[in-house]
């Protein structure tokens, strides 16, 4: 029997928003902007692209992009703003404003299904590949190894190469790997 | 927003920003000195979270001030007497036990304070709290684990942890002080009445320290002054280092 995959509510809402947008071509255009630290994830996949508005002002128009940070101190946000502006400028939109929105706070639930698949292929375990501990935090073992799919793994560090990741090692294939934390 | 409330909110956002940037900078001093690589990275991560919070608070303060200043002006162009951070945050990094004990005190404080700030009628402050709460869970688990490990560890690590607790305890009373500014904001549902949080903080800290075989100190002395700009000598030295590049090259971008 085929497993029916259920899309999380947050994910469904985001997809609805994108499909109903009157600037759908801009949403598509921004798929080319990737997270500089995790280049297989677009800002849409990561869920930090929150809104795109086209504001008509007199003769001209202005594009307002709303993004939200994953973690408070994520140093990639400045880069991402620059990349968003550059992508739109090159596509013929000279007047672009990127706004940072803090509320609602980013959740890893917003990550797209494609993004999760790409992450795994890239060697990073996506948030759902570990069962959280009783505090709702990253467990100390059993995140699924993205290389050999073993669950026989252990946490090496709760904090990884970027704020959004923890570090694990697989006891079967011995490879270390990043786990994208659920938050 | 009335003028009085706006001024108070500006002051409040600045205070919370000062707490965050000072502690964030202190933690960052451990980068490349951690006891092992993963711990080094962990410290860098926590420092980033705090510096990120500072940016959010300062950006909001700058927006309220509306006088052309930016977040950078708040962080880099004010002197120690203008800073309003809690003294606990500016204490030097000390040895590893000292830093972890301070971190535990700060993390438990964030754990009891942020859920209250989340209820703020001020949307920006509530949004910052929502973001910070999630990260704080990870911070607390780490500092708690370290204090347990060090306190209940070797004779040497136990001795150092107890010493750190005794030395820092007197700086924790200030965490629960209120003044006119914060009272006004608390009365208006914007700020947190921290005076009501000491019991919860004390209970959580005591239980962790006891488990770590550390004696919870009696309340015998207290130092205050951070919120009025009277600091220990440590802050000036720290700011000198933190601000020198920005002040030497004003307006420089890279």
Interface residues (C-beta under 8 A of the other chain):
Chain A: X69 X71 X72 X73 X74 X75 X102 X103 X104 X105 X106 X135 X136 X137 X138 X156 X157 X158 X159 X160 X161 X162 X163 X167 X181 X183
Chain B: X24 X38 X39 X41 X42 X44 X45 X46 X47 X48 X49 X50 X51 X52 X53 X55 X56 X123 X124 X126 X127 X128 X130 X131 X132 X134 X135 X137 X138 X141 X142
